[in-house]
Amino acid sequence: MKNKEIKILLAAPRGFCAGVVRAIDIVEKAIEKYGSPIYVRHEIVHNKNVVDDLKKKGAIFVEELNEIKDKSRPVIFSAHGVPKSVPKSAEEKKIIYIDATCPLVTKVHRETERHYKNGYKVILIGHKNHPEVIGTMGQIPVESIQLIETIEDISKIKFKGPVAYVTQTTLSVDDTKDIIDLLKLKFPKIVGPIKDDICYATTNRQFAVKQIAPLCDMFFVIGSENSSNSKRLVEVAKKSGCKNSKLISFDSELPINEIVKCNKIGLSSGASAPEKLVQDFIIKIKKYSKVNIEELEVIKENITFKLPSSLN
Ligand code: SF4
């Protein structure tokens, strides 16, 4: 019985960011230019649907260059960025590579390198083992950079002398600010980025969720378990007052019994989640209830990034 109507508040901006659009375009254009197969080192962006779609078009995903069977085929580096050792190794192996690192991750790489060249030790705020963090740590010698994940980690910083900090691009804006404030107390002369390393897409998606989540009985973020920015959106929704907030990944079962009891639910998606998944989610709810959709656009986005010149 579809007597009840559920209001769905759709957060905007949500979903694909300019870095993800560019990375997917790079794989598609490379297949057009070089034919298939094209190798991609690591998931081009953290979304199974995107990866499966590109596999059908002729991409082969590997985690390391030594898994590439046919070294005459080009390889693309994912949007998360790679340590300097990876392009170097591709050159040694004579593999053509195309770098799909998001320009905003590259900005953090160049900052890290600049700090190191200017004599600073670098503190990286980020999540251990995330490919972006591995890529940023790999821009300078290992003894010159230290990862911290939490406020508690500040006491473990071993550096003496001038220090600088950089951050992962997809962190929680609020949690990172707390860590940076404390870093500045411990190291009053610490140097940081002129413009935040947390990117515009992460900031805007978190801001939209913050406005909408407090109005909702439940909040859903469409995204993958390994997508840092998607997981942060769920945390932001919970912290903003919607305790019942969940990540919906490709194999999640929809908690439909809980959803049909709600008057209002909120919906957003991570920067690597295609809009189709958001629309599929709405279609599923429509099977059980009437819905009234309202999109709340809290900020306009019009950022695009150019493709590498080799693909134009
Ligand atoms: S989330 Fe930000 S840093 Fe990551 S790809 Fe998108 S724009 Fe680039």
Residues whose N, C-alpha, C, O or C-beta is under 5 A from the ligand:
A	BS01	SF4	C17 A18 G19 V20 A79 C102 L104 V105 T169 C199 A201 T202 A271
